Amino acid sequence: MRTLFLVSIIFASFVSTSAFAVDKELEDLNQTTFDSVDANHDGRASLREIELFQDIVMLSMDSNDDGVVTLKEYLVWDMGWDELAKSRNKLVEYQTARESIFKTWDRNNDGALSLEEQKLSPERDFHVGQQDLAKPLNLKQFMSRLRIILAMNETVTEDEHVTLINAFIVPVGKEAEAVKFWDKAADFMRGQPGYVSTALHQSILPDAKYMLINVAQWESVDAFKAASKALGTESGIKPLEGLVPNPSLYKVIRAD
């Protein structure tokens, strides 16, 4: 039991983008959107299905049929997140997130999405979210890895994010092994509900006590605990001998 607990703590620190903690309204909204994308109803959203759905969306956004979608047209069109954001007093954050996505898609920065840019947008988002580009997304991955869905989910979620900081004592000569170990654990944690993001830091000083420090964001304490348990019982990843974690959860109390 002690070994299992240690494995869970070590892996939980190696978190890496976000399905969300228990939020029935948000989950139902994601499920409805996912079902609309999943044209063949196989429970997976392929890049091709995402592209086809995006084509339909972009055509409906172009209200004046001039072949481009302006920011105003883009913001008017909504699949349900707008109402959810309003009800949770997060409309400003939601619109800001959508504007950011629009600017990412607007490759020539002319303030409008052309047909070519529209076709590239789902492919770019899919590539950002998917490591194996030939592999479709399931619902959990759709919620947490597709950039536009992730951005909208994050801005309307009611849970307050918590920060995991874990400083690792790494055995001499095992730095490369430790990073590979992190990669495996992070890949597992990416698919867990409540995961938001992670960043693994490596010391630039050779005599540092903590050679690796992981800073990760989770939707909630409960989500983090559930993911830690799953990691220890379901991942099958063995801990690296000699690697000593020092994890704890934090919240921001001061910021610039």
Buried (B, 14 or more C-beta within 10 A) or exposed (E): EEEEEBBBBBBBBBBBBBBBBBBEBBBEBBEEBBEBBBBEEEEBBBBEBBBBBBBEBBEEBBEEEEEBBBBEBBBEBBBBBBBBBEEBEBBEBBBEBBEEBBEBBBBEEEEBBBBEBBBBBBBBBBEBBBEEEEEBBBBBBBBBBBBBBBBBBBBBBBBEBBBBBBBBBBBEEBBEBBBEBBEBBBBBBBBBBBBBBBEBEBBEEEEBEBBBBBBBBBBBBBBBBBBBBBBBEEBEBEBBEEBEBBBEBEEEEEEE
